[in-house]
Amino acid sequence: MPNKKGEIAVKLTLLLMLAIELTACSAKNGEPIPVASGASAGQTDDASAAQGAGGGKRKLTVVKETDAPKRSDVAIERIHRFEGAAIDAWLSDDALRITTTKLEKPGTDTEEPKFSYAAETVDLTSDARKPAKPAETEGDTAALVKETLSPDGKFAFVQRWKDKYTARNFIKNVATGGMTEIKGTNYLESGGWIDEGTYLLAAGSMEGRGDVLSVKTDGTVSKMTLDDPQVELFTKFTASHGRVYYTDQAQNLKTLAYGTATKPTVLATGVSGFEVAPDGARIAVSTVVGQDGTAARLLLYGADGRQQGSAIGTGDLIPYMSWSADAVKLAFAVYAEDRSGMNGVYVFDAASGTVVPVVPNAFPQYPLSWNPSGTRLGVTAAGKGDLPVTEIIDFKNQQTP
C-alpha cells in the first residue's frame, strides 16, 4: 500500500514550488510592484528592493489585509511601434504628429551621415499615416512651435522658436484661433499657467536670469518680483494653482505664493528635476546621486511640502517624468548601471499606490508624452542605427475594485 502521508507531502511540495515559479514569472512580466508607504511600510525605502529583480538581499514585508494595496489600474492593451519616428505633438486622444528620420547616406571617416526628415500625422485607431501640413515658416526659416493650454483649455501660450536662442510669444484664443503677440525678447521656454488667466514666463537673458513675466490672456504684461539672490539662471521653472516652483543653483526646489510673497521657501534639497501634477496636489521630485553613493530617488511631495511615503523609483539617473492629465498616473524613466535594478520606463498609479514596468530596459531620448486623456503614453528611445523609435502604449480601461 502506498504511503498516503508521503503522497500528500510530495504534492504539497510540488504545489509550493509551482506557486514560487508563478510568482517569479509575474514579477518578470510586468505585474504591479506594491510600493510601501506610511508606518506599515517598514524600512523598505528602495523601490528596487520591492521589485526584487536579481542579486542583493530581498526583503519580505508582511502586510495586513486591510493595508494591502489595491490592484493597479495600469495594464497594457496594445503597443504601437514607429521606426525612425519622434513625437512632435498630440492632436487628440487618437492622433498625433510625428517627425520621421531617414538615413539617406551613411557617414564615413571624412563625412557626416546625411538624413532626411518628414512630418506625418498618425491615426492610432488604424495606425494610418499621412504627410502632415508643412511647418509654419517665417521667411526661409522654419519655426518650432510650442503650445501650452490654459487650465480651462480656452487659451494657449504659444512660442515660435526661430532658432535655439530666440522665440516670439503669443496668446492664442483656442475658440477663434486669434493670436495676440507678446512683445519682448525670450531666451528660455520655461513657464506655466498660474491660473486660468495668467501665464508666468521665465524669459531668460544673455546677461543673468532675466525677468519673470506675468502675461494675461488679453496680452498685457507685467514683471513678477522675485527676491532670491541664489538664482542666476532658471534651470527649471513652472507655475501651477497659484504657486511658483523652481530650482536654484544649489539644487534646492523652492516655491512661493504668487501675488502674496516675493521670497521663496525651500521644499526639497539635492533636486535634479521635478514635475507638478496637473491638479497641483502632488509634486514628483527626482534627487541627485549622493556623495556617499546613495542612489538617485523619485519622491512624492504634497502641495504643503511634506514627503508622501517612500521612494517610488531609484537608480543612477531619473531623466524624465510626466503626469497624466488627470493626475492619477506618473510615468518616469530610470537608468541604473546595475542591470538587476530599476531600468526602463515605469508608471506609478496614484489610485492604488503601485509601480508598474511598461517598457523594460528602455532609455528614452525625448520626454515622455501622454495623450490628452492619459490613456496612451508615448516613449521615444534609440533604435537601429541610432535612429529614434517611438512606442505608443495603449492602457486598458480598468476600474480599481
N, C-alpha and C positions, 0 to 999 in steps of 0.2 A: 504493500500500500504506500502511495506517495505521502510524503510529509506535508500536510496541509499548511502548517505554520511556515514551513520553509518556502512553499509556493507563494504564500501571501507576502512574505518578506521580500522575495525576489521581485514580485510585481510592484510593491511599493517603491522599491529602489529604482526600478525602471521608470516609473511614473515621475519620481523626483528628478531623475536625470533628464527626462523629456521636458519637464517644466523649466529646468535651468536652461536647456538649449533654446526653448521658445523665448524665454526672457532675453537671452543674449541676442537672438535674431531680431527681436523687436527694437532693441536699442540701436542695432546697426541699420535698421530700415526706416528710420525717421519717425519712430514713435515719440510722443511728447516726453520731455525731460522735466520732472517736477522741480520747481525752484522753491527752496525753503525760504520762509520769511517769518519774522517775529520770533517769540521766545521758543516756540516749538521746533524751530529750525536747528537747534543745537549749534555746533561750531562749524557747520558746512558753509563757509563764506566763499567757496570756489565752485562756480557752476560746472567747471570741467570735472571736478570730483563727483558731482552729482551725475554727470554723464557717464563716468567710469569707463572711458574708452581706452583700453590698453594700459600697461605699465603703471607703476606707482601704487600707493596704498589706496584701497577703496573703503569708503565709509558707508555704513548701513544705518540709516536713521529710521527708527520705528515711529510711525505717525499714527495718532489716534484716528479712528474712522471719521470723527466729526471734523478733524483738522485736515483730512486728506484733500488735496487739490482736485478741483473738478477736471473732467476730461477736456482737453483743449478743443477749441473751435477751429484750429488750424489743421486742415487736411487738404492735400493736393489732389485736384481732379485731373489736370492736364498741364503739360508744358509745351509751349510753342518755342521753336528754335529758329533763329535767323542768323545765318553765317555772314560775317563781314559787316554787321549792322550795329549801330548805336542809336539809342533813343534820343530824339530831339524834344518831343512833347506829346502828352496825351491829348487827343482831340475829343474823346468821350470815353465811356467805360469800355467800349468795344473797339475803339480805333485809336491809332497813334501815328505819329510821323517819325520816320527813321532816316538816318543817313547811312547809305551803303558804301563801303570802301572796297575797291577792286584793285588788285595789283596788276599794273599794266606792263611793267618791266622790272625784273629783279635787279637788285643792286649788285655792284661789282666792287673791286678794290679801289676803283677810282671814281665811281659814280653812285649817287644815292638811288635807291629804288624809286620808281615812279608809280603814282596811284591816281585813280580817278574816283570821283565822288558823285553820288546821285541821291537826291531826296525822293523818298517814297512815302505813301500812306499805306497802312495795313489795316484790313478789316479782320479782327480776330475771330469773328464768328465763322469765317471761311478760310482765313489766312491768305485771302486775296491781296495782291499788292499792285499798286499802280503809281505812276510818276506823280510826285507832288507838285504843287504850283511853285514856280521859281521864287527864291528868297527875295524879300524886298531889297531894293538897291538904292543907293544914293550915288549918282554918278556911275563910276565903274567899280565901286567898292561895295560888296555885299555886306549887309548889316546883320549881325547876330541879334536876334530879338528875344528878350526875356520878359514874360508877363507874370505878375503876381496878383491874384484875385483878392479883393477885399473880403472880409468875413461873411458879408451878406451876398457876395457874388455880383453886386451891381456895378462895381468899378474894378479897374486893374491898373497897377503901376507898371508901366512899360519902359524898358531900357533897350535902346538900339545901339549896339556897340559897333562903331565904325572900325575900331582896332582894339587891341587889348588894353589900351590906356584911356580911351575916351568914349563916353556914351552920351546920347541925347535921351532925355527923360520926358515921359508923357503920362498924363492921367487919361485913361480910356473909359468912356461910358459904354458898358457892355451892351446895353439895350440898343443904343443908336450907332455904336461904332465910332462916335466922335472922339477926337483926340485933342487934348489941351497940352501944349508943350510947356515944360517946366524949365525956365531959364537958369543957366548956371553950369559950371563945369563939374563933371562927375568922373572919378577915377576908380571907385570901388562899387561893387554890386550889392554890398551888404545892406540889409534893411528889413522892415517888416511893418505890417499894419498894426498900429497900437489900438485902434478901434475901427469901426466901420467907415469913418470919415477922414481918418488921418493916417498917412504913411510916413514913417520915420526912415530917413536915408542917411547912412554914414557915407557922405560923399567922397571923403578922402582928399588927399592933396599931395603934390610933389614935394611939399615942404611941411612936414608934420602930419598930424592926424586929420586935419581938416574939420569942417563943420558937420554937425548933425542937423539935418534939415527936416522941419516938420511941414509936410506937403498935404494940403487939404484937397478934397475932391473937386473943388471949384478952381484949383490951380494956384491958390495963394500959398506963399512960402514964408516961413519964419525960422529962426535958429533956436535950437534947444540948448539950454545951459547945462553943461556937464562939468562939474568940478572934480577932476581926477588927474593929477599930475603923472600917474603911473601909466597912462595910455599915450603912447607915441604913434601907434598905428592900430586900428581895429583889425585883428585877425579873424574875429567872429563877432557879429553884431546882429541882433534882431529885436523885435518888439512884439508883444502879444498881451491882449487883455489888460491894457493899462500899465504894463511894466516893460522896462527896457532891460535887456540881458546882453552881456558882452564879456570877453576875456581880455585881461591886460597882459603886459609884457612879462609879469611874474607868474603867468598861467593860473591866475585866480579868476573864477567865474563870479561876476558881480551883477547886481541888479539895483534898480531904483524905480520908484513910482513916478510915472510921467505926470508932469504938471504940479506936483506937490513936493518934490525933492530934487536937489541938484548934486548931492553927494551919495555915492553908491554904498551898498553893504556887500560883504563877501559871502557868497553862498557855498562855494567849494574851492579847494586849493589843488594844485597839481593837475589841472584840467587840460586835456588835449582837444576836446570838442564837446559840443552839446547840441541838443535839439529839444525845443519846447513843443509839447503836444498841442495839437490844434485847439483843444478846449482850455488850454492854459493850466490844467490841473497837475500835470507832471512834467518833469524835465529829465531827459535822458542825458547822462554825463559820462564821458569817457575820460579816464585818468591816464597819466603818463606812466611809463615803467619807472619804478622807484630806484633810487641809487643803490639800494640794498638788493636789487634784483627782483623786487616784488613785481608781479605781473601787472600789465595794464588791465583795468577793470571797467565794466559798464555798470553804472549805478543809476537808480531812480531816485529823484527828489520830488517832494511835493512843492506846491506853489509857496508854502511857508518856509521852504529851505531845509526841511527835515528829510534825512535819508529814509527811503522806504524799503525795508527788507535788506537782503544781502545782494551781492553781485549777481547779475543775470548773464554776464559774459566775462571771460578772462582770456588773455593771450599776450602776445608781444606787441600787437598793433590792432586797433579798432578804427579803421579808416572811415567807415560810412555807417550812418544810421538814419532811419526815416520813419516817421509816424504815418499811419493811415489816417485818412481824413476824419474818421470817427473817433480817433484817439484810442482805439482798442488794441491795435496791433503795432508793434515796433519791429521793423526789420533792421538787422545790423550785420556787419561783416567783421569777422575775426581772423587774424593770422597768427599762428604760433609756430616757432621753429620745431618744437616737439610735436611730431605728427600725431601723437596719441592724444593731444589736447584738442581744444576747440579750433576748427579750421573750416572756413566756408561762410555761407550766409544762413542766418537763423531768424526766426520770428518769435518774439515774445508776445504772448496772448494775455493782456491785462485782465480779461474776464476770468480766466482760470489760473493765472499765475504760472504758466508753463512756457518753456522754451523748446522750440521745435526746429531741427535742422531741415532746411528746404533745398539748399544747393551745397552739398558737402564738398569741401576742398576747393571751392571757387574763390578767386581773389579778384573782386571787381575792379575795373578800370575807371568806372564812372559812378556817380551817386546812384543809390538805389531809388527806384521810382515806382510809386503806387498809382494805379488808376484812380479817378475821382471818388469812387465808392469804396475803395480798399478791398476789392475782390480779386484784383490782379496785381502782381509785383513784377517789375522789370529788373533784370540783373544783367549787366554787360561786363564780360570778362575777356581775357585774351584767348583767341582761338588759334587756328593753324596759321603759320607764317606770321605771327604777331598781329594778325588782323582781329578786330573785335568780333565777338559772337554774343548775341543777346538772347536770353531766355525769358519768356513771359510765363509766369506761373499762375495758373488759374486755381483758386481755392474753392473747395466745396462749400456750398451754402448749408452750414450746420447750425444747430441750436444747442447751446450748452444745457444739459439737464439740470 
